[in-house]
Amino acid sequence: MTEVKSELRYIIRRATEADIDQVIEVNLRSLPENYWYGFYQYVLSEWGDLFLVAEIGGKIVGYMMNRVEETHDRVLMGLENELEPAHKRSGPLDVFKRVFSGSARVGHVISIAVLQEYRRRGIGSALMSEALKIFEEKYDVDSVYLEVRVSNQPAINMYERFGFVKARIIRGYYRDGEDAYVMVKRLKPIPEE
């Protein structure tokens, strides 16, 4: 897929089932949120071209799992932002719009992680760039969204560099009770209402 150079040479490529054990190791060492083996297999079988790994010399040092979903949620579509002041949002027709505005295909970043010793070398950005390209070119999604801990400023900064905006807060989203921001990047022009 994509080859990127830094002090260490790494490649970004599609994951295979043989990579899952190493991906799980990256997840366990990098994030407090963990998944069971079968979940990795499921994502790989359904959206394999959106399950990416970063590899250095045969070792998986980062990964990104993504999927495509159908939604009616205008926030996830990138059409509304619940964090904007109320006076900037639409008027009384909001409820009608939310219920009857149709649906869209959106990309969901399930998980992205890079081992601590390989961070700040562009690997996370390379994974995100490749995934966004696939979402746009192959799946033609309207937007891409993700959840991120409100305290994870380095990740928030990276997502903002890619054009993601904070659009919602989910209270107590994480197992330890921390809130999450839902961040959304709109890929298509906003349609006329």
N, C-alpha and C positions, 0 to 999 in steps of 0.2 A: 504494500500500500504506500505508505509515506516513509521516507527515510530522512532523518534529521541529524545534523551534526552539532555536537557541543564538545566539551572536554572528553566526554564519553560518547561513542557512537551508539545510537539506539535506533530501533525500527518500530513503527506502529503498524500492526497487522491485525487481521481478523483472528479471534481466538478459536482454538480447537478444543475438543473434549480433553485431549491430553494436557491442556493448559490449566484445567480447572483446579487441580490440587495447588498449583503455584498461585493462582488467582486467589484462592481461599486464604493462603498464607499471607499474601499482600493485604487482603481485607482484614484478617485477624490482627496483623501488626500495625495497621494504619487507622482503622475506624472502630468505634465502639458498636456500630450497627453491623450485625453479621447475618448471613443467610445460610440456609442448609444446602447441601450438595445438589439436591434435586432442583432447587430454584435456579442455580447456575445452568444446569442442563436444560431446563425449560427455556430460559432466555436464549441460550445458544441455539436450541432447535427452532424456536419461533422467529428470532431476530438476529441470527448469527452474524450477518454483515454489520450489525450495530453493536456487537460485543467485541471490543477492541482490547488489545494488550500492547504494552510497551516492553520491548525485549532488548537486553544487552547481553551479548555473548551467550545466548541460549537461556538466560535467566529472565523471568518475568519480574519487572520492577514496578509496573503500574498496570491498571486496567480501567475500563469504562464499560458499564453495562447500560444499555438503552433499550427502549421499546417504543412502539407506536400504539396510540390509543385513539378511540373515538370519544368525543366529549361534547356536552352542551354547555359546559362551564365557560362563561365569557372571560373570566380571569385567565384560565389556562389557554384560551384561544388568543390571549393578548389584546382583547377588545375592551377590557375594563381593568381598573387598578383600585383595589379596595383601600390602598394606603394613601390615595390622593385625598386632599381635603374635600369634604362633602360638596362645597360650592363649585368644585371643578367637575363633579360627576353629573350625569344626566338627571332629568327630573322624574316625575311620577310614572313615566312609562317604563322605568327600569325593570319592574317586576314582569311586565308583559314581554319586554325584550328578552329577559333571561329565560323565560319559559318557552317563547315561540321563535327564538332567533335561529333555530336550526343547530346543526352539529358540525364538527370539523375534526379532521385528523390532526393530532398533535404528537410531537415527540416528547418522551419522558426520559430524562437522565435518571436512571435508577441509582447508580453508584459510580463514583470515580475516586480512585485512590492511587497514590504513588508512595513507595517506601520512603521513609524519612530521609535516609541517606542519599536519595536520588532526587529530592525536591529542589526547586529553584534552578532547574536546568532546562525548563521549557517542555518537560514531558507531559505534564497535565494540560498545557496549552495545545500541544500537538495532538493529544487524544481528543480534546474538545473540537479543534479545527476539523479533524477527520470526521468525527461524528456529525457535526453540523453540515458538512458537505454531503454526507450520505443521506441525512434527513431531508435535505433540500432537493438533491438530485434524484435519488431513488424513490423516496416516499412522498415527496411533494407535500409535506406537512405545512400547516398554516403557521405553527409556532412550536417552540420547544420550551419545556418547563422543567424545573428541578426544585428539590427541597434542600435547604442548607441551614445548619445551626445558626441562630442569631449571633452567637459568639465567635463564629469562624470567619473572622475578618479577612485572612489571606484568601480563602476560597471565594468569599463575596467579592473581593477586589478583582480576582481573576474573572469571575462571571460577568462583572460589570464591564471589564475590558472587552468582552465578547458581545456586549450589548444587552445582556440580561438586566431586567429591572425588578426590584422588589415590588410585588403586587398583592401579597396577602401574608398574614401571620397565622400560623396554626399553633394554637396554645397547647403546650404539653405534648408535642408531636413525638419527641424522642423518649426512649424507655426511662431515662433519668429525669424526665420532666421538662427538659429544655424545650423552648419554643423553636419553631422553624419558620424561616421566610420561604415563601414560594416565589421563585424568581422566574420570569418569563422573557423569552426573546421572540418577537414577532418576525417571521420570515417573509410573509406575503404582505402586500399593501392592505391597509384596512379598507374593507368594502364600504361603499356608500350605504347608509341606513335609510 
